[in-house]
């Protein structure tokens, strides 16, 4: 494949940019910030498109945001290339989302739309996905060794070694097994998905529900016991009440007096019963009878507190957000920068770039003007001295020689005028030189102010722990995002605290009231209702007692009790029998109430415990299913291990050619440097099927981290070219090198550049560099 031309309508800072490619080596040497990396990213996007990224994705990974046109126009362009002796023109535009992208392929021989390739242009041309393309033919600055094996590269090498059908079946089997394995236990456990996680979660939930039901069942036992005791006591008292009432009937005298006496006793009994009930309630209200208005207010406050609970859940920070807030608090321990201040710093940093370029240009102009002025001053000074000296000699000769005195004097005056003019011009040049020197000093001051401003901005970043920032503007943007996130989390935490305090304040009065009357505060609303009902009962009993007392007094006034005493008294006194009856009735009522309360509590617990048989059956079934799913997952995992072992053995089939090419390139570029860096004890290099390289020295294998950055970059270049040789036997993509030799010394750099020139005879290479010494 051969690139011919690219046109960028808008991509990052590049706008309306056209570049014509040539065969072999294409070198673009431009200053930092020109857009070299942007051009490389544009070529990759034309082959593979641009992936979608979330709003929280880092800028370096979010291509659509990073390369959005600075002028706000359409993002895209076209690429003209030749493949299989046919020329095509690929046009793409990129929107905010992947669904808004457009792609068009034109056959330049007919200028009609072509269906030879789809939007998956790079994958169809080179047989590699986007990541594999970046790991093989794209060599970015300081990342020359960030390549290595991935599935797409392994698949392509495998196809080349064994053929399409066998590799495809192998990859399809791996994909099917991996998808099936993820249904059991996914790679990211925090997602809590998969059969095993779901069953484990169901078992835990069932265990918790079963334990809760069993606790409820145990809680019902003492209440049932108390219910039986209360029922037995009630039945005993009812039997005694029956006997007592029989005795009352036997003790009745004359019908009229007995009826009046009985009515009188009933009035007294009614009054006493109410008094007993009122007394039992007074025992509960040992701290005094609560005011209904206060109870209503407490109920309203508890309802308002219940509504605040939902608001609390919305403000609560989870564990991740708490850790993030702690990290931001540690980051801003010295103080939180103001967003307006950071925005002003970002604007100042952007303006500083333009001012710096302008100041450097003016400084160079002033320096050139000063150099020319110095040269002119020297010439005019010599000329004026010569002219004035000659004029003095001629004038002296005119005074000594009488024949040609006039001629010599005139010539002397002319030379004097010329000397004066030369002296005046010399002074003008001196002034011009001084003016150029002042302009240089002014530009030095401007540059010094810009450096001071950048230092101030770096100090702001350093106060927040961002000491290793390379791009100050990017660091200020990231710091601004951190400040905004800090304020958002802090406000939520403060809102949560305020809501919690408000809820506690609303419940304080209710808790104090319940504790005052010896009631629990677990169910505040329910206990408040109970307390309100008891208060209403107390008020009702008070009114009824007053009414009963009034009736008794009225009856006593109309029927004096002395008239009843003439009757023959029974063996047991009537009043004693009535007193016993009242006591029995009061006891029966008390035990009935206790029996009812215990029965209701026991039934409440038992109704919740009715699920125990069903839960036990579900628990056993879930455990059996979990064991079965774990066995299935074990079998799938073992099958994948066997496939991976087969894949590694299969990968060795294409390693010979890859290793041979790698060793050949190392011998050309860096074998002498490796031997020199290891004091002559370099034994060789080796690479595995994952393209991991190790160096053998002193009889031991060592990782590349022991080598210098320059040597690692040289080995990375050798591995990339060996991989390209192994991958591409047909259509070969253009090799893009984005200033990858910044870490090489002069000798290695010369060999690397010579190597590129030699490689350009076989490959089309785009070499992007910011310094002419590396061109």
Secondary structure, DSSP 8 states (H G I E B T S, - for coil): -EEEEEEEEEETTEEEEEEE--SSEEEEE--TTSSHHHHHHHHHHHHH------TTS-TTT-HHHHTS-TTS--EEEEEEEEETTEEEEEEEEE-SSGGG-EEEEEETTTTEE--SS-S-HHHHHHS--HHHHHHHTEE-TT-TT-----HHHHHHHHHHHH-HHHHHHHHHHHHHHHHHHHHHS-S-GGG--SHHHHHHHHHHHHHHHHHHHHHHHHHHHHHHHHHHHHHHHHHHHHHHHHHHHHHHHHT--SHHHHHHHHHHHHHHHHHHHHHHHHHHHHHHTTT----HHHHHHHHHHHHHHHHHHHHHHHH---HHHHHHHHHHHHHTTT----HHHHHHHHHHHHHHHHHHHHHHHHHHHHHHHHHHHHHHHHHHHHHHHHHHHHHHHHHHHHHH-STTHHHHHHHHHHHHHHHHHHHHHHHHHHHHHHHHHHHHHHHHHHHHHHHHHHHHHHHHHHHTT--S-S-HHHHHHHHHHHHHHHHHHHHHHHHHHHHHHHHHHHHHHHHHHHHHTT--SSSHHHHHHHHHHHHHHHHHHHHHHHHHHHHHHHHHHHS-GGGGTTS---SS-HHHHHHHHHHHHHHHHHHHHHHHHHHHHHHHHHHHGGGHHHHHHHHHHHHHHHHHHHHHHHHHHHHHHHHHHHHHHHHTTTHHHHHHHHHHHHHHHTHHHHHHHTTT-EEEEEE-TT--EEEEETTEEEEGGGS-HHHHHHHHHHHHHHHHHHH-SS----EEEESTTTT--HHHHHHHHHHHHHHTTTS-EEEEESSGGG-
